[in-house]
């Protein structure tokens, strides 16, 4: 017990008063808990007594009505087994009621008055050790600061002692619950066995079966009633005993030295609270923002390589100047940060895949609006700039976008070929980038998955393999549709997942990547799209800001070259 006051005599007086009041309170709580148990047993006793009287009255009426006053000799084995089960059930039910009373008492406001806790030698010893350590600590605390070695050792000892006390109390209470659950299960099991045995006895005693059952019911009720009556007497005796498990070791004394202020402790607490506050704010920010923001997030939460991080493509903001190919950043602005990021992604793909970049590459995302189509168009253009023959195929048959990104017609396209209405030459279109062709989606079909999973899709890929070095497939988002697993199995190449920085949550992207891996797709890695240039997301994006300045200088030096390039694309 500890109390602080400017008046030392008042501190000692209040500490003494509160301690004695606490002892009286715990004693009253123990008595109240025992009283609640007594009331519960009394209620059960009344119910059992009424049940016993009713069963005896019914038995007498039945015997008089059937003229049954003496039964013939029953089968000895059956009778003994039934009697044994009945006795065991009586014992189990009585035990269950007794343990149930203890269990309900353990769930009350105070469990210190439980007999198993009050009578536990180990717990008493632990409480005495704790009280002794607290007394020693109180004496030293009045004379020394908290940094005193012996005080620190006593604090550690107090912490261990409190932990042992709480652990022992929890173990004892848990043993009561375990015993109660076991008693209930055993009672139910024995009752089931007794019912089955009664059915067997009925086959031998058709004439007197009702009489036997009623007589057994009377005996059971009488045994339960007597057991409850004995338990009631025990509880009444326990209720009259006024003994507390708390012992006052030393009376409070008037302190000779003040206990506060403690500047060292206050300073340490301020530092600890500041540190905890900072850590808490960091965790709160991490909890609130669940999106993928940095390359480290990709590798930490997805377990996949981060192949590239692409900033906002500037060609998307210059649509008035680039109506023919509005999303082809690599072709229209070859010196922009976005074009450099695409070329970096191209190099990463060649290095990431064993044996080089697969000839067939599927590009998808977890959900719509993450920039997969723009990424597919620019990656295909970047591959074509290396002298390779590249074709981009729009297999997003639900919301096709490649023809808009390149600035061409939607039909004819993939569905025209798959439905058997067009040849491959008639659906292939040229682009402004040398070496880059594309096949649009074509008319939107009612059954996209059936078309993509047809033999015609294999025929299309095989013909494209003969004509091109790389096939870039723009696929629909993988969550919610079966198109991507079908396409991945048909292609047999690699798969690239595009995610939008600061928008898509980690849970959604991880769900998409796990889904692709479960569907046996070969996921090469992840591309972080629309990352902020110059932001704190990653240190090497300062390079993009520097390179953007170079691109602006190049644009000022050669505006005529830019205009000529746009005219060529148009």
C-alpha distance (Angstrom), angle and dihedral (degrees) to the residues before:
residue distance angle dihedral
X1 . . .
X2 3.80 . .
X3 3.80 130.5 .
X4 3.80 130.3 172.0
X5 3.80 125.0 -151.9
X6 3.82 137.1 151.9
X7 3.82 87.5 -120.8
X8 3.86 110.9 67.0
X9 3.81 93.1 -158.9
X10 3.79 91.3 50.4
X11 3.81 90.0 49.2
X12 3.81 92.0 53.5
X13 3.82 92.4 45.3
X14 3.78 95.0 49.3
X15 3.82 92.2 45.2
X16 3.81 89.9 52.9
X17 3.81 93.1 46.7
X18 3.81 94.7 47.1
X19 3.81 91.6 47.4
X20 3.78 93.3 53.0
X21 3.79 92.0 43.8
X22 3.80 89.1 51.4
X23 3.80 90.8 52.8
X24 3.80 90.1 50.2
X25 3.81 90.9 47.0
X26 3.80 94.0 52.5
X27 3.79 89.7 47.5
X28 3.80 91.0 51.2
X29 3.79 90.6 47.8
X30 3.80 91.2 51.5
X31 3.78 90.9 49.9
X32 3.79 90.5 46.4
X33 3.78 90.6 50.9
X34 3.80 91.5 50.3
X35 3.80 88.7 47.1
X36 3.79 90.8 53.9
X37 3.79 89.0 51.9
X38 3.79 90.1 49.8
X39 3.81 90.9 51.6
X40 3.78 91.0 50.3
X41 3.81 92.4 50.4
X42 3.82 90.5 45.5
X43 3.79 90.0 53.8
X44 3.80 90.9 49.1
X45 3.78 89.2 46.4
X46 3.80 92.2 55.9
X47 3.78 92.0 47.7
X48 3.79 92.5 47.8
X49 3.82 92.2 46.7
X50 3.80 91.5 52.5
X51 3.78 90.2 46.9
X52 3.81 91.0 49.9
X53 3.81 93.0 49.9
X54 3.80 92.1 47.7
X55 3.79 92.6 48.6
X56 3.82 92.7 48.3
X57 3.81 91.9 49.1
X58 3.82 91.9 48.7
X59 3.80 90.6 48.7
X60 3.80 92.6 52.9
X61 3.81 92.7 47.1
X62 3.81 91.5 48.5
X63 3.82 92.7 48.3
X64 3.78 92.5 50.1
X65 3.80 92.2 46.5
X66 3.82 94.3 49.9
X67 3.80 96.8 34.5
X68 3.78 90.2 -123.3
X69 3.77 111.7 153.6
X70 3.84 101.0 137.0
X71 3.82 127.5 27.9
X72 3.76 126.3 -144.8
X73 3.76 118.8 -108.1
X74 3.78 107.6 -72.3
X75 3.72 125.9 -144.4
X76 3.81 102.5 -77.6
X77 3.79 98.9 -141.7
X78 3.81 94.2 47.6
X79 3.77 93.0 46.6
X80 3.79 93.9 49.1
X81 3.80 92.2 48.6
X82 3.79 92.1 49.0
X83 3.80 91.3 48.3
X84 3.79 90.8 49.1
X85 3.80 92.8 50.8
X86 3.77 91.0 46.3
X87 3.80 91.7 52.2
X88 3.78 92.0 47.3
X89 3.81 90.9 49.1
X90 3.80 90.7 49.9
X91 3.77 90.2 51.3
X92 3.81 92.1 45.7
X93 3.80 93.7 48.4
X94 3.76 92.1 47.2
X95 3.76 90.1 47.2
X96 3.80 90.2 48.3
X97 3.81 92.3 52.0
X98 3.79 91.2 47.6
X99 3.80 93.6 47.2
X100 3.80 90.6 42.6
X101 3.78 89.5 57.8
X102 3.79 90.0 52.1
X103 3.81 91.1 45.0
X104 3.82 93.1 52.2
X105 3.77 88.8 46.5
X106 3.84 89.2 52.7
X107 3.81 90.1 54.1
X108 3.82 92.3 53.9
X109 3.78 129.9 98.9
X110 3.80 94.5 -82.1
X111 3.75 126.0 29.1
X112 3.79 96.1 176.1
X113 3.81 89.9 93.9
X114 3.80 95.1 60.1
X115 3.82 110.8 121.8
X116 3.78 91.7 -129.6
X117 3.81 89.4 55.7
X118 3.81 97.4 38.2
X119 3.82 91.9 48.8
X120 3.80 97.4 41.8
X121 3.83 107.9 117.8
X122 3.79 91.5 -163.5
X123 3.81 93.5 51.6
X124 3.79 91.8 46.5
X125 3.78 89.1 51.4
X126 3.79 92.1 48.5
X127 3.84 92.2 48.3
X128 3.79 90.9 49.4
X129 3.79 90.7 49.4
X130 3.81 89.9 49.4
X131 3.81 92.7 49.0
X132 3.80 90.9 47.3
X133 3.81 91.3 50.4
X134 3.82 90.9 47.6
X135 3.80 90.4 51.3
X136 3.78 91.8 50.5
X137 3.76 90.4 47.0
X138 3.83 92.3 50.1
X139 3.81 91.0 52.2
X140 3.81 93.0 49.7
X141 3.81 93.6 42.1
X142 3.78 90.3 60.6
X143 3.78 91.2 56.2
X144 3.81 106.3 31.1
X145 3.79 139.3 38.5
X146 3.79 123.7 -108.4
X147 3.81 90.4 -99.2
X148 3.79 92.0 65.3
X149 3.85 106.3 118.7
X150 3.76 94.8 -131.0
X151 3.82 90.7 49.2
X152 3.80 91.1 51.6
X153 3.79 90.4 48.9
X154 3.81 89.8 49.5
X155 3.83 90.5 49.9
X156 3.80 90.3 54.1
X157 3.78 89.9 46.7
X158 3.84 90.8 49.2
X159 3.81 91.3 50.5
X160 3.79 91.4 51.3
X161 3.82 92.0 45.8
X162 3.82 92.9 50.9
X163 3.82 90.2 48.1
X164 3.82 91.0 51.7
X165 3.82 91.5 48.5
X166 3.82 92.9 49.4
X167 3.81 91.2 44.7
X168 3.82 92.8 50.4
X169 3.83 92.3 46.9
X170 3.81 91.2 48.8
X171 3.80 90.6 48.6
X172 3.80 92.9 50.9
X173 3.83 93.0 47.4
X174 3.80 90.6 46.8
X175 3.82 89.7 52.0
X176 3.82 88.7 56.2
X177 3.81 91.4 52.5
X178 3.81 91.3 46.3
X179 3.81 90.8 49.9
X180 3.82 90.2 48.1
X181 3.81 93.6 50.3
X182 3.79 90.2 47.3
X183 3.81 91.5 49.7
X184 3.82 91.3 51.1
X185 3.81 92.2 48.6
X186 3.80 92.0 46.4
X187 3.81 91.6 48.6
X188 3.81 91.4 50.2
X189 3.79 91.8 46.8
X190 3.81 93.2 49.3
X191 3.80 91.6 45.6
X192 3.80 89.9 54.0
X193 3.81 91.0 48.8
X194 3.80 90.5 47.8
X195 3.82 91.6 51.9
X196 3.79 91.2 51.3
X197 3.79 91.6 48.2
X198 3.79 90.8 50.3
X199 3.79 89.3 54.8
X200 3.80 89.0 54.5
X201 3.79 91.9 49.4
X202 3.82 90.2 50.8
X203 3.80 90.1 62.9
X204 3.81 89.3 60.5
X205 3.77 98.0 39.3
X206 3.76 108.1 40.3
X207 3.75 92.6 148.3
X208 3.81 97.4 50.8
X209 3.83 101.9 24.3
X210 3.80 94.9 113.0
X211 3.77 91.2 48.5
X212 3.81 92.5 51.2
X213 3.79 93.1 48.6
X214 3.77 91.9 49.6
X215 3.77 91.6 47.5
X216 3.79 91.7 50.7
X217 3.78 88.8 49.3
X218 3.80 90.2 54.0
X219 3.80 91.6 49.5
X220 3.81 92.2 47.9
X221 3.77 93.1 48.5
X222 3.79 91.1 47.3
X223 3.80 92.7 51.2
X224 3.80 91.7 47.7
X225 3.77 91.0 47.8
X226 3.80 92.8 50.6
X227 3.81 91.4 46.6
X228 3.78 91.5 50.9
X229 3.78 90.5 46.7
X230 3.80 91.1 54.6
X231 3.81 90.5 47.2
X232 3.79 89.8 49.6
X233 3.78 90.6 56.3
X234 3.80 91.2 49.9
X235 3.81 92.2 51.0
X236 3.80 91.9 48.1
X237 3.79 89.6 54.4
X238 3.82 91.5 47.7
X239 3.82 89.9 50.1
X240 3.78 92.1 59.1
X241 3.82 93.7 53.2
X242 3.81 110.9 95.3
X243 3.79 104.2 -164.4
X244 3.80 127.0 136.4
X245 3.80 127.5 -152.9
X246 3.82 90.4 -142.9
X247 3.79 119.2 90.9
X248 3.80 125.1 -164.6
X249 3.79 103.6 -136.1
X250 3.82 100.1 -179.0
X251 3.77 132.7 11.3
X252 3.82 114.8 -121.8
X253 3.78 113.0 -94.3
X254 3.79 129.2 -153.9
X255 3.84 105.7 -96.4
X256 3.77 117.9 -123.0
X257 3.82 97.9 -157.2
X258 3.84 130.0 40.2
X259 3.82 118.1 -105.2
X260 3.82 97.5 -149.2
X261 2.95 156.5 96.4
X262 3.84 97.5 37.1
X263 3.78 105.0 -173.9
X264 3.79 95.1 -175.8
X265 3.79 93.4 51.2
X266 3.80 92.1 45.3
X267 3.80 91.6 51.0
X268 3.81 92.0 47.7
X269 3.80 91.7 48.9
X270 3.82 90.4 49.8
X271 3.79 91.1 52.5
X272 3.80 92.4 46.9
X273 3.81 93.0 47.9
X274 3.80 91.0 48.2
X275 3.80 91.1 50.5
X276 3.80 92.3 47.1
X277 3.81 90.4 47.6
X278 3.79 91.9 52.6
X279 3.79 92.4 47.7
X280 3.81 90.3 46.7
X281 3.81 92.1 51.6
X282 3.80 90.3 50.2
X283 3.79 92.2 51.0
X284 3.81 90.6 46.0
X285 3.80 91.8 53.2
X286 3.80 89.6 48.3
X287 3.82 90.2 50.0
X288 3.82 95.2 47.5
X289 3.82 95.8 46.1
X290 3.81 106.1 54.7
X291 3.79 95.9 163.6
X292 3.80 129.9 112.8
X293 3.82 106.2 -103.6
X294 3.80 110.4 153.6
X295 3.80 138.3 33.6
X296 3.80 86.8 -111.6
X297 3.83 89.0 60.9
X298 3.81 90.0 55.4
X299 3.79 95.3 53.2
X300 3.83 95.2 37.8
X301 3.80 99.7 48.1
X302 3.81 102.5 26.7
X303 3.79 102.4 34.7
X304 3.82 90.3 -139.4
X305 3.82 130.2 116.1
X306 3.81 116.7 -94.6
X307 3.81 101.7 -130.5
X308 3.78 98.7 -178.8
X309 3.79 147.7 -13.9
X310 3.79 116.1 -143.3
X311 3.83 124.3 -166.2
X312 3.81 124.7 -143.0
X313 3.81 105.6 -59.4
X314 3.79 109.6 -120.1
X315 3.80 94.1 -150.1
X316 3.82 87.8 70.2
X317 3.83 88.3 62.5
X318 3.84 93.7 48.3
X319 3.80 98.7 58.9
X320 3.81 91.8 133.9
X321 3.81 88.9 63.6
X322 3.82 97.6 37.8
X323 3.77 107.6 43.2
X324 3.80 92.9 142.9
X325 3.85 96.2 57.2
X326 3.79 107.1 6.6
X327 3.84 98.2 172.2
X328 3.83 101.8 39.4
X329 3.80 97.6 107.7
X330 3.80 94.2 161.3
X331 3.83 91.6 57.8
X332 3.80 100.7 36.3
X333 3.83 99.8 38.3
X334 3.82 106.0 21.3
X335 3.83 93.6 167.4
X336 3.80 97.4 48.4
X337 3.82 122.2 111.8
X338 3.81 89.2 -112.1
X339 3.81 92.6 55.4
X340 3.81 90.6 48.2
X341 3.80 90.2 50.6
X342 3.82 90.4 51.4
X343 3.80 91.0 51.4
X344 3.81 89.4 48.7
X345 3.81 88.2 52.8
X346 3.80 89.0 50.2
X347 3.82 90.9 54.3
X348 3.81 91.6 46.1
X349 3.81 91.2 53.2
X350 3.80 91.9 53.5
X351 3.81 90.6 50.1
X352 3.82 98.7 39.5
X353 3.81 98.9 54.8
X354 3.79 118.2 72.2
X355 3.78 108.4 -117.0
X356 3.80 92.4 15.8
X357 3.78 132.3 -74.6
X358 3.84 112.1 -25.0
X359 3.78 115.4 -113.3
X360 3.81 89.0 -124.7
X361 3.79 117.6 53.2
X362 3.82 124.5 178.3
X363 3.83 117.7 -158.6
X364 3.80 119.5 -161.0
X365 3.81 141.9 148.4
X366 3.80 138.2 -147.5
X367 3.80 95.4 -109.4
X368 3.83 139.1 -2.3
X369 3.80 123.1 -75.0
X370 3.81 98.4 37.9
X371 3.83 96.3 115.2
X372 3.80 101.4 -107.1
X373 3.82 94.0 140.7
X374 3.81 93.3 50.7
X375 3.81 88.4 46.6
X376 3.82 91.8 50.5
X377 3.83 93.4 49.0
X378 3.81 94.5 48.6
X379 3.82 94.5 42.9
X380 3.81 89.5 51.6
X381 3.83 90.3 49.9
X382 3.81 90.5 48.3
X383 3.83 90.6 52.0
X384 3.80 90.2 48.6
X385 3.81 90.6 53.1
X386 3.82 88.5 64.3
X387 3.83 90.0 63.6
X388 3.78 96.4 -99.0
X389 3.78 124.2 132.7
X390 3.78 107.1 -115.5
X391 3.79 133.5 179.2
X392 3.80 125.9 -171.3
X393 3.81 115.9 -151.1
X394 3.81 120.8 -160.7
X395 3.82 105.0 -141.8
X396 3.79 94.9 162.9
X397 3.81 92.1 109.7
X398 3.80 92.4 171.9
X399 3.83 101.7 55.2
X400 3.83 107.9 5.1
X401 3.79 115.7 -164.8
X402 3.81 108.8 161.5
X403 3.81 94.0 90.6
X404 3.82 89.7 53.9
X405 3.80 92.6 47.3
X406 3.84 91.0 51.5
X407 3.80 95.5 35.6
X408 3.81 100.9 -119.1
X409 3.79 140.9 116.5
X410 3.81 122.4 -71.3
X411 3.82 95.1 -139.7
X412 2.94 139.0 97.1
X413 3.78 98.7 32.1
X414 3.80 148.0 121.0
X415 3.80 95.6 -32.4
X416 3.81 90.2 49.7
X417 3.81 90.0 57.7
X418 3.82 96.2 40.2
X419 3.79 92.7 50.9
X420 3.82 89.9 53.6
X421 3.79 96.7 -114.5
X422 3.82 100.3 111.3
X423 3.79 140.2 35.5
X424 3.79 122.7 -124.6
X425 3.82 93.8 -105.7
X426 3.80 92.0 55.3
X427 3.83 93.5 53.1
X428 3.83 97.1 43.8
X429 3.82 116.0 94.9
X430 3.79 131.6 -169.5
X431 3.81 125.9 -124.5
X432 3.80 134.2 -153.7
X433 3.81 88.9 -103.1
X434 3.79 113.9 86.3
X435 3.80 112.2 -117.8
X436 3.83 93.9 16.5
X437 3.80 122.1 110.7
X438 3.75 129.2 167.5
X439 3.79 141.2 -159.0
X440 3.79 115.5 -149.3
X441 3.79 123.9 -144.2
X442 3.80 96.1 -103.9
X443 3.81 123.5 -153.2
X444 3.83 112.0 -8.5
X445 3.84 107.6 -107.6
X446 3.83 127.5 -147.9
X447 3.83 90.7 -127.7
X448 3.83 109.9 42.7
X449 3.81 96.0 161.8
X450 3.81 94.1 51.7
X451 3.81 91.4 52.5
X452 3.81 93.8 47.1
X453 3.81 91.5 48.2
X454 3.81 94.2 51.3
X455 3.79 130.4 106.7
X456 3.80 88.2 -112.6
X457 3.82 88.2 68.5
X458 3.81 90.1 58.6
X459 3.80 89.2 48.2
X460 3.81 90.7 51.9
X461 3.82 93.1 50.1
X462 3.81 92.6 46.2
X463 3.81 92.4 51.8
X464 3.80 90.7 47.6
X465 3.83 90.4 50.0
X466 3.81 88.6 58.8
X467 3.81 92.5 52.5
X468 3.81 105.9 35.7
X469 3.78 140.4 44.6
X470 3.81 94.0 -143.2
X471 3.82 134.1 24.1
X472 3.81 115.0 -159.0
X473 3.82 112.2 -163.8
X474 3.81 119.8 -161.6
X475 3.84 103.5 -151.2
X476 3.83 129.8 -172.8
X477 3.83 120.7 -103.5
X478 3.79 109.9 -68.2
X479 3.83 99.2 -135.5
X480 3.78 115.1 84.0
X481 3.82 97.9 10.7
X482 3.79 134.7 77.7
X483 3.83 92.8 -146.5
X484 3.81 97.5 94.4
X485 3.85 98.2 52.8
X486 3.83 89.2 47.2
X487 3.81 91.9 48.7
X488 3.81 92.7 45.1
X489 3.80 92.2 52.5
X490 3.81 91.6 46.4
X491 3.79 94.2 48.1
X492 3.78 98.5 42.6
X493 3.81 91.8 -164.9
X494 3.78 130.5 99.7
X495 3.79 133.2 -50.6
X496 3.81 128.1 -141.8
X497 3.83 121.5 -163.6
X498 3.83 118.7 -151.1
X499 3.82 119.3 -158.7
X500 3.81 129.1 -178.0
X501 3.79 115.4 -119.9
X502 3.80 115.4 -117.2
X503 3.83 94.2 2.0
X504 3.80 112.0 65.2
X505 3.81 114.1 70.5
X506 3.78 121.8 -125.1
X507 3.81 90.6 -121.5
X508 3.83 93.2 56.1
X509 3.82 94.5 46.4
X510 3.81 92.3 46.1
X511 3.81 90.1 48.7
X512 3.82 90.1 51.8
X513 3.82 94.1 48.2
X514 3.82 92.7 45.9
X515 3.81 89.4 49.5
X516 3.81 91.9 52.6
X517 3.80 92.1 47.7
X518 3.82 91.6 49.2
X519 3.81 88.4 52.1
X520 3.84 88.6 57.4
X521 3.82 93.1 -108.7
X522 3.80 117.1 156.3
X523 3.81 101.3 -125.1
X524 3.82 108.4 -164.0
X525 3.79 95.7 -174.4
X526 3.79 148.3 -70.8
X527 3.82 132.3 -73.9
X528 3.80 117.9 -150.5
X529 3.81 105.6 -144.5
X530 3.83 131.5 -158.5
X531 3.78 95.1 11.6
X532 3.81 113.9 173.4
X533 3.80 113.1 -100.5
X534 3.77 110.8 -130.9
X535 3.80 93.2 13.1
X536 3.78 124.8 127.7
X537 3.81 92.1 -105.6
X538 3.79 92.7 103.9
X539 3.78 134.0 -4.0
X540 3.78 96.4 -132.5
X541 3.80 91.4 62.9
X542 3.80 86.0 81.1
X543 3.79 82.5 77.0
X544 3.78 90.6 61.3
X545 3.80 90.3 51.6
X546 3.82 89.5 51.7
X547 3.78 91.3 45.9
X548 3.80 90.1 48.6
X549 3.81 88.6 58.1
X550 3.78 88.7 52.2
X551 3.80 89.9 50.3
X552 3.81 91.3 51.9
X553 3.79 90.2 49.6
X554 3.77 89.8 49.9
X555 3.81 90.5 49.9
X556 3.82 91.1 52.2
X557 3.79 91.7 47.2
X558 3.79 96.5 49.0
X559 3.82 111.8 24.1
X560 3.75 89.6 148.2
X561 3.83 90.8 58.9
X562 3.81 90.7 53.1
X563 3.80 92.0 49.5
X564 3.79 90.3 48.6
X565 3.79 90.6 51.0
X566 3.81 92.2 51.2
X567 3.79 90.2 48.0
X568 3.79 90.4 51.8
X569 3.82 91.9 50.6
X570 3.81 91.6 48.8
